[in-house]
Amino acid sequence: MSNLKPSEIVKELDKYIIGQDKAKRSVAIALRNRWRRRQVPEDLRDEIAPKNIILIGPTGVGKTEIARRLSRLTDSPFSKVEASKFTEVGYVGRDVESMVRDLLELTVTTGKVREQEAVKGKASKIAEERMLDLLLPKPGKHETGKSEDGTDTQFEVVNPESSGSSSTREKLRKMLREGKLDNRYVDLDVTDRSMPMVEIFSNVGMEEMGINFKDMLGGILPKGSKRRKAKVSEAMEILAQEESQNLVDIDKVVKNAINKVEQSGIIFLDEIDKIAGRNSGHGPDVSREGVQRDLLPIVEGSTVTTKYGPVKTDHILFIASGAFHTVKPSDLIPELQGRFPIRVELNSLGYKEFIKILTEPKNALLLQYIELLMTEGVEVVFEEDSVEEIARIAEEVNNLTENIGARRLHTIMECLLEDILFDAPDMKEKRKVIDRIFVEEKLKDIKDNEDLSRYIL
């Protein structure tokens, strides 16, 4: 991240998102400021608060995509939450602090997976030794295993003290590495990780009660293990997985995750306009202002209790977004407005943008369908005039009905290619050219019938 200048961040976002230059500039600056904060003297570092952003614009113009790509770009912990899911404490709904807990849970899980990948080589070696212990019989006994074809395979009795013991082990190791034992079955003791489900109904979260019931029960209940028969190849994977989990230092993972969330976490608050509004004090909207007041301490900076320990939210970057059709950002409570100093308006998408969305990004919509059908051996070619026609119809339908931005293209593409997608496995002709006439004929009836287009397109 230290190498990413704002211009480079914008360049990376351009690969996936068309237009919205102003919004890209704002998020690039916000991101670079986080790196700058870490370079300033330590006594001033904690005083610099993140500049939270509100993205304003209709649905389907790239608000969520900007935030998502941003987190992937910097490998920051990222969580997307719908503000409308939260309700004021005391009402049925999610507690606002749960978004910080979810973000930490996600980061801890990712950290565990990465650590397990890092110790994979070491875990494989230990798993190999455990497998050889399983394959070599106990002294004074004959062990019989079954190969895949059902024939009995008898192991030679080996006395561990004898000089031949190590050579037999090495022979088995060689056979194991060459895959010659893969189809042989072994009896394996596997740790039973299933936990009993415990639900506690309380007006405070379990983290706030200061108890982590899952870990507590895990300590009380005996560690169960079940015996199962598995092929050597499968058993090796199970053993390697077990060993990699044992090798991971969970305390270190949690410590790193908390630090990562506190210093570079991004929370994307979608549909923030749904909790704004002139509060009447009664009726279904009664908790809207309450949610804003509950959000306020988290956005301002507070300590949230989680099962892994306390997490400070002072330097988490909050990116909020909303269509703001019926309300304005000024309808949010003044304190919350003050915590989102950067307001960016995103433009509606039209004909020119739709053509670019269909063809230019790395994950361009046309490219997705071309590659999907290529798996069936069907080559689909889109003529230039067909792309223009799709973009024109998308703009027209958006103007006639609800403007859902680029999402309209997905609906139109599915309608357009429905028959090809259905018949692809049985098609004799493996090359299909999509031109303007094909698009017009396929979508004409739906587009011209306004009532029908409201339901289908």
C-alpha positions as CSV (number, residue, x, y, z in Angstrom):
1,M,0.0,0.0,0.0
2,S,2.9,2.4,0.7
3,N,3.8,2.2,-3.0
4,L,0.3,3.2,-4.2
5,K,0.0,6.9,-5.0
6,P,-3.5,8.3,-5.4
7,S,-3.1,8.3,-9.2
8,E,-2.2,4.6,-9.2
9,I,-5.2,3.7,-7.0
10,V,-7.4,5.5,-9.5
11,K,-5.7,3.6,-12.4
12,E,-6.4,0.3,-10.7
13,L,-10.1,1.2,-10.0
14,D,-10.4,2.2,-13.7
15,K,-9.8,-1.4,-14.7
16,Y,-13.1,-2.4,-13.2
17,I,-15.2,0.7,-12.8
18,I,-16.3,3.0,-15.6
19,G,-16.5,6.8,-15.0
20,Q,-17.1,8.2,-11.5
21,D,-13.7,10.0,-11.5
22,K,-14.6,12.3,-8.7
23,A,-15.5,9.4,-6.3
24,K,-12.4,7.5,-7.3
25,R,-10.2,10.5,-6.5
26,S,-11.9,11.0,-3.1
27,V,-11.4,7.3,-2.0
28,A,-7.8,7.3,-3.3
29,I,-7.0,10.4,-1.2
30,A,-8.7,8.9,1.9
31,L,-6.6,5.7,1.4
32,R,-3.4,7.5,0.9
33,N,-4.0,9.6,4.0
34,R,-4.1,6.4,6.1
35,W,-0.6,5.6,4.9
36,R,0.5,9.2,5.6
37,R,-0.9,9.0,9.1
38,R,1.4,6.1,9.9
39,Q,4.4,8.1,8.8
40,V,3.8,11.1,11.1
41,P,5.3,11.4,14.6
42,E,3.7,9.0,17.1
43,D,2.3,11.6,19.4
44,L,0.3,13.2,16.6
45,R,-0.7,9.9,14.9
46,D,-3.6,9.1,17.2
47,E,-4.9,12.7,16.8
48,I,-5.5,12.3,13.0
49,A,-9.0,10.9,12.4
50,P,-9.9,9.2,9.1
51,K,-11.9,11.4,6.7
52,N,-15.1,9.3,6.2
53,I,-17.0,9.5,2.9
54,I,-20.6,9.6,1.8
55,L,-21.1,8.4,-1.8
56,I,-24.4,9.8,-3.1
57,G,-26.0,8.4,-6.2
58,P,-28.7,6.1,-7.6
59,T,-28.4,2.4,-7.5
60,G,-26.2,0.6,-10.0
61,V,-23.7,3.4,-10.6
62,G,-20.7,1.7,-8.8
63,K,-20.8,2.8,-5.2
64,T,-20.4,-0.7,-3.7
65,E,-17.9,-1.7,-6.4
66,I,-15.6,1.2,-5.6
67,A,-15.5,0.2,-1.9
68,R,-15.1,-3.5,-2.6
69,R,-12.2,-3.0,-5.1
70,L,-10.6,-0.6,-2.7
71,S,-10.3,-3.2,0.0
72,R,-8.9,-5.8,-2.4
73,L,-6.4,-3.3,-3.6
74,T,-4.9,-2.7,-0.2
75,D,-5.7,-6.0,1.4
76,S,-7.6,-4.2,4.1
77,P,-10.2,-5.9,6.3
78,F,-13.5,-5.0,4.6
79,S,-17.1,-5.5,5.6
80,K,-20.3,-4.4,3.8
81,V,-23.4,-3.8,6.0
82,E,-26.9,-2.6,5.2
83,A,-27.7,0.3,7.5
84,S,-31.4,-0.6,7.2
85,K,-30.7,-3.9,9.1
86,F,-29.9,-2.0,12.3
87,T,-32.5,-0.9,14.7
88,E,-32.4,1.1,17.9
89,V,-31.4,-0.9,21.0
90,G,-34.7,-2.3,22.4
91,Y,-36.2,-2.9,19.0
92,V,-35.9,-6.2,17.1
93,G,-32.9,-6.1,14.9
94,R,-29.1,-6.1,14.8
95,D,-27.0,-4.2,17.3
96,V,-24.8,-1.6,15.5
97,E,-21.7,-2.9,17.3
98,S,-22.1,-6.3,15.5
99,M,-20.5,-4.8,12.3
100,V,-17.2,-4.3,14.1
101,R,-17.4,-7.9,15.5
102,D,-18.2,-9.3,12.1
103,L,-15.2,-7.4,10.6
104,L,-12.9,-8.8,13.2
105,E,-14.3,-12.4,12.9
106,L,-13.7,-12.2,9.1
107,T,-10.1,-10.9,9.6
108,V,-9.3,-13.6,12.2
109,T,-10.6,-16.3,9.8
110,T,-8.5,-14.9,6.9
111,G,-5.5,-14.7,9.2
112,K,-5.9,-18.4,10.3
113,V,-6.1,-19.5,6.6
114,R,-3.0,-17.6,5.7
115,E,-1.0,-19.0,8.7
116,Q,-2.1,-22.5,7.8
117,E,-0.9,-22.0,4.3
118,A,2.5,-20.7,5.6
119,V,3.0,-23.9,7.7
120,K,1.7,-26.3,5.1
121,G,5.1,-27.7,4.3
122,K,6.0,-28.4,8.0
123,A,2.5,-29.9,8.6
124,S,2.9,-32.2,5.6
125,K,6.1,-33.6,7.0
126,I,4.5,-34.3,10.4
127,A,1.5,-35.8,8.7
128,E,3.8,-38.1,6.7
129,E,5.4,-39.4,9.9
130,R,2.0,-40.0,11.5
131,M,0.9,-41.9,8.3
132,L,4.0,-44.1,8.5
133,D,3.2,-44.8,12.1
134,L,-0.2,-46.0,11.0
135,L,1.2,-48.1,8.1
136,L,3.8,-49.8,10.1
137,P,2.3,-52.6,12.3
138,K,2.8,-53.0,16.0
139,P,5.5,-55.4,17.1
140,G,4.4,-59.1,17.2
141,K,1.3,-58.5,15.1
142,H,0.2,-59.1,11.5
143,E,-1.7,-56.2,10.0
144,T,-4.0,-56.7,7.1
145,G,-5.2,-53.9,4.8
146,K,-7.4,-53.9,1.8
147,S,-6.5,-52.4,-1.5
148,E,-9.1,-50.7,-3.7
149,D,-9.8,-53.9,-5.7
150,G,-10.7,-55.7,-2.4
151,T,-7.7,-58.0,-2.2
152,D,-6.0,-58.5,1.2
153,T,-2.6,-57.0,1.5
154,Q,-0.5,-58.3,4.4
155,F,2.2,-56.2,6.0
156,E,5.5,-57.9,7.1
157,V,5.9,-58.1,10.8
158,V,8.7,-55.8,11.8
159,N,10.4,-55.6,15.2
160,P,11.1,-51.9,15.9
161,E,14.4,-52.8,17.6
162,S,15.7,-54.6,14.5
163,S,18.0,-52.9,12.0
164,G,15.6,-53.6,9.2
165,S,13.0,-51.4,10.9
166,S,14.3,-48.1,9.6
167,S,14.9,-49.4,6.1
168,T,11.2,-50.7,6.0
169,R,10.0,-47.3,7.1
170,E,12.1,-45.6,4.4
171,K,10.7,-48.0,1.8
172,L,7.2,-47.2,2.9
173,R,8.1,-43.5,2.8
174,K,9.3,-43.8,-0.8
175,M,6.1,-45.7,-1.8
176,L,4.0,-43.1,0.0
177,R,5.7,-40.2,-1.8
178,E,5.4,-42.0,-5.2
179,G,1.6,-42.5,-4.7
180,K,1.8,-46.3,-4.7
181,L,-0.1,-46.5,-1.4
182,D,-2.8,-44.0,-2.3
183,N,-5.6,-46.6,-2.9
184,R,-4.9,-48.5,0.3
185,Y,-7.2,-47.9,3.3
186,V,-6.2,-47.0,6.8
187,D,-8.1,-46.6,10.1
188,L,-7.8,-43.1,11.3
189,D,-8.9,-41.3,14.5
190,V,-10.4,-38.0,13.5
191,T,-11.1,-35.2,16.1
192,D,-14.9,-34.6,16.2
193,R,-15.2,-30.8,16.0
194,S,-19.0,-30.6,16.1
195,M,-20.2,-28.3,18.8
196,P,-23.7,-28.4,20.5
197,M,-25.8,-25.4,19.5
198,V,-26.5,-23.0,22.3
199,E,-28.8,-20.1,21.8
200,I,-29.1,-17.4,24.5
201,F,-31.8,-14.8,24.3
202,S,-30.7,-11.6,25.9
203,N,-31.0,-7.9,25.3
204,V,-27.2,-7.7,25.3
205,G,-24.8,-9.5,23.0
206,M,-22.9,-12.5,24.5
207,E,-19.7,-10.5,24.0
208,E,-21.0,-7.8,26.2
209,M,-21.7,-10.4,28.9
210,G,-18.0,-11.0,28.9
211,I,-18.5,-14.8,28.2
212,N,-17.5,-16.7,25.1
213,F,-19.8,-19.7,25.5
214,K,-18.4,-21.7,22.6
215,D,-14.9,-21.7,23.9
216,M,-16.1,-22.3,27.5
217,L,-18.1,-25.4,26.4
218,G,-15.2,-26.5,24.3
219,G,-13.1,-26.6,27.5
220,I,-15.8,-28.4,29.6
221,L,-16.9,-31.1,27.1
222,P,-14.5,-34.0,26.4
223,K,-12.7,-33.8,23.0
224,G,-14.4,-36.5,21.0
225,S,-12.7,-38.5,18.3
226,K,-14.3,-40.9,15.9
227,R,-12.6,-43.7,14.0
228,R,-13.1,-43.8,10.3
229,K,-11.7,-45.7,7.3
230,A,-10.1,-43.6,4.6
231,K,-7.8,-44.0,1.6
232,V,-4.2,-43.1,2.3
233,S,-4.3,-40.0,0.0
234,E,-7.4,-38.7,1.8
235,A,-6.0,-39.5,5.2
236,M,-2.8,-37.6,4.4
237,E,-5.0,-34.5,3.7
238,I,-6.9,-34.9,7.0
239,L,-3.7,-35.3,9.0
240,A,-2.0,-32.4,7.3
241,Q,-5.0,-30.2,8.0
242,E,-5.0,-31.2,11.6
243,E,-1.3,-30.6,12.0
244,S,-1.5,-27.2,10.3
245,Q,-4.2,-26.1,12.7
246,N,-2.1,-27.3,15.6
247,L,1.0,-25.3,14.3
248,V,-0.9,-22.0,14.0
249,D,-0.4,-19.6,17.0
250,I,-4.0,-18.5,17.4
251,D,-3.0,-15.7,19.9
252,K,-0.7,-14.2,17.4
253,V,-3.3,-14.4,14.7
254,V,-5.9,-12.6,16.9
255,K,-3.4,-9.9,17.9
256,N,-2.5,-9.2,14.3
257,A,-6.2,-9.2,13.3
258,I,-7.2,-6.7,16.0
259,N,-4.3,-4.5,14.9
260,K,-5.2,-4.8,11.2
261,V,-8.9,-3.9,11.9
262,E,-8.0,-1.0,14.1
263,Q,-5.4,0.5,11.7
264,S,-6.7,-0.3,8.2
265,G,-10.3,-1.7,8.5
266,I,-12.9,-0.4,6.1
267,I,-16.7,-0.6,6.9
268,F,-19.0,0.1,4.0
269,L,-22.4,1.3,5.3
270,D,-24.9,0.9,2.5
271,E,-28.3,2.5,2.3
272,I,-27.5,5.1,5.0
273,D,-30.3,7.2,3.5
274,K,-32.8,4.6,4.8
275,I,-32.0,5.7,8.4
276,A,-32.2,9.4,7.6
277,G,-35.4,11.3,7.6
278,R,-37.6,13.7,9.4
279,N,-38.4,11.7,12.5
280,S,-42.0,11.8,13.5
281,G,-41.4,10.2,16.9
282,H,-44.0,7.4,16.3
283,G,-45.0,4.8,13.8
284,P,-42.6,2.5,11.8
285,D,-39.9,5.2,11.6
286,V,-39.5,5.7,15.3
287,S,-36.1,4.0,15.5
288,R,-34.4,5.8,12.6
289,E,-32.8,8.6,14.7
290,G,-32.0,6.0,17.4
291,V,-29.9,4.0,14.9
292,Q,-28.0,7.2,13.9
293,R,-27.3,7.9,17.6
294,D,-26.2,4.3,18.1
295,L,-23.9,4.6,15.1
296,L,-22.4,7.9,16.3
297,P,-20.0,6.6,19.0
298,I,-18.7,3.9,16.7
299,V,-18.0,6.3,13.8
300,E,-16.6,8.9,16.2
301,G,-14.3,6.3,17.9
302,S,-15.1,4.0,20.8
303,T,-14.1,0.6,22.1
304,V,-16.2,-2.4,21.1
305,T,-16.1,-5.5,23.2
306,T,-15.6,-8.7,21.1
307,K,-15.0,-12.3,22.1
308,Y,-11.3,-11.8,21.0
309,G,-10.9,-8.7,23.2
310,P,-11.6,-4.9,22.9
311,V,-11.4,-3.2,19.5
312,K,-11.0,0.5,19.1
313,T,-12.9,2.1,16.1
314,D,-11.1,5.4,16.1
315,H,-9.2,4.8,12.8
316,I,-11.6,2.5,11.0
317,L,-12.6,4.1,7.6
318,F,-16.3,4.4,7.1
319,I,-17.6,4.7,3.6
320,A,-21.4,5.3,3.6
321,S,-23.6,5.3,0.5
322,G,-27.2,6.0,-0.4
323,A,-29.4,7.1,-3.3
324,F,-30.9,10.0,-1.3
325,H,-33.9,10.2,-3.5
326,T,-36.4,11.4,-0.8
327,V,-34.0,12.7,1.8
328,K,-30.7,14.7,1.8
329,P,-27.5,14.1,3.7
330,S,-28.5,17.2,5.7
331,D,-31.4,15.1,7.1
332,L,-28.9,13.0,9.1
333,I,-28.4,14.1,12.7
334,P,-25.8,17.0,12.7
335,E,-23.3,15.0,14.8
336,L,-23.3,12.2,12.3
337,Q,-23.0,14.6,9.3
338,G,-19.9,16.0,10.9
339,R,-18.3,12.6,11.0
340,F,-18.6,12.2,7.2
341,P,-16.8,15.3,5.9
342,I,-16.4,14.1,2.3
343,R,-19.5,14.1,0.1
344,V,-19.2,12.8,-3.4
345,E,-22.1,12.7,-5.9
346,L,-21.9,9.9,-8.5
347,N,-23.3,10.5,-11.9
348,S,-26.1,8.5,-13.5
349,L,-25.0,6.1,-16.2
350,G,-26.1,6.5,-19.8
351,Y,-25.6,5.1,-23.3
352,K,-21.8,5.9,-23.6
353,E,-21.1,4.5,-20.2
354,F,-23.1,1.3,-20.9
355,I,-21.0,0.6,-24.1
356,K,-17.8,1.0,-22.0
357,I,-19.2,-1.3,-19.2
358,L,-20.1,-4.0,-21.7
359,T,-16.6,-4.0,-23.4
360,E,-13.8,-2.2,-21.4
361,P,-13.4,-3.5,-17.8
362,K,-11.3,-6.5,-16.9
363,N,-14.5,-8.3,-15.9
364,A,-16.6,-6.8,-18.8
365,L,-20.1,-8.2,-19.1
366,L,-19.7,-9.4,-22.7
367,L,-16.4,-11.1,-21.8
368,Q,-18.1,-13.0,-19.0
369,Y,-20.8,-14.5,-21.3
370,I,-18.2,-15.2,-24.1
371,E,-16.1,-17.2,-21.6
372,L,-19.1,-19.0,-20.1
373,L,-20.3,-20.2,-23.4
374,M,-16.7,-21.1,-24.5
375,T,-16.9,-23.9,-21.8
376,E,-19.5,-25.6,-24.0
377,G,-17.4,-25.1,-27.1
378,V,-19.7,-22.3,-28.4
379,E,-18.0,-19.2,-29.8
380,V,-20.2,-16.1,-29.4
381,V,-19.2,-13.0,-31.4
382,F,-20.8,-9.6,-30.6
383,E,-20.9,-7.2,-33.5
384,E,-20.2,-3.5,-32.7
385,D,-23.8,-2.5,-33.7
386,S,-25.3,-5.1,-31.3
387,V,-23.3,-3.6,-28.4
388,E,-24.7,-0.2,-29.3
389,E,-28.2,-1.5,-29.5
390,I,-28.0,-3.3,-26.1
391,A,-26.7,0.0,-24.5
392,R,-29.5,2.0,-26.2
393,I,-32.2,-0.3,-24.9
394,A,-30.7,-0.3,-21.4
395,E,-30.8,3.5,-21.3
396,E,-34.4,3.6,-22.7
397,V,-35.7,1.0,-20.2
398,N,-34.0,2.9,-17.3
399,N,-35.7,6.1,-18.4
400,L,-39.1,4.5,-18.8
401,T,-39.1,2.5,-15.6
402,E,-36.8,2.6,-12.5
403,N,-33.3,3.8,-13.1
404,I,-31.2,0.8,-11.8
405,G,-28.0,1.8,-13.6
406,A,-25.7,-0.8,-14.9
407,R,-27.7,-3.6,-13.2
408,R,-30.1,-3.2,-16.1
409,L,-27.5,-4.6,-18.5
410,H,-27.4,-7.9,-16.6
411,T,-31.2,-8.3,-17.0
412,I,-31.1,-7.5,-20.7
413,M,-28.1,-9.8,-21.4
414,E,-29.9,-12.7,-19.7
415,C,-33.0,-12.1,-21.8
416,L,-31.0,-11.7,-25.0
417,L,-28.9,-14.9,-24.6
418,E,-31.5,-17.1,-22.8
419,D,-32.0,-19.5,-25.8
420,I,-28.3,-19.8,-26.5
421,L,-27.5,-20.4,-22.8
422,F,-30.2,-23.1,-22.7
423,D,-29.3,-24.9,-26.0
424,A,-25.5,-24.5,-25.8
425,P,-24.7,-28.2,-24.9
426,D,-26.7,-29.5,-27.9
427,M,-25.9,-26.8,-30.5
428,K,-24.6,-28.1,-33.9
429,E,-23.4,-24.7,-35.0
430,K,-20.7,-23.8,-32.6
431,R,-20.3,-20.1,-33.8
432,K,-23.0,-17.6,-33.0
433,V,-22.8,-14.0,-34.3
434,I,-24.9,-11.4,-32.3
435,D,-25.8,-8.4,-34.5
436,R,-28.2,-5.5,-34.2
437,I,-31.0,-7.4,-36.0
438,F,-30.7,-10.3,-33.5
439,V,-30.9,-7.9,-30.5
440,E,-33.9,-6.1,-32.0
441,E,-35.8,-9.2,-32.8
442,K,-35.2,-10.8,-29.4
443,L,-36.1,-7.8,-27.3
444,K,-38.5,-5.9,-29.5
445,D,-41.8,-7.3,-28.1
446,I,-40.7,-6.9,-24.5
447,K,-39.3,-3.4,-25.0
448,D,-42.3,-2.1,-26.9
449,N,-44.8,-3.4,-24.4
450,E,-44.2,-1.0,-21.5
451,D,-46.1,-3.2,-19.0
452,L,-44.2,-6.2,-20.0
453,S,-40.8,-4.5,-19.8
454,R,-41.5,-3.3,-16.3
455,Y,-41.7,-7.0,-15.2
456,I,-39.1,-8.6,-17.5
457,L,-36.4,-5.9,-18.2
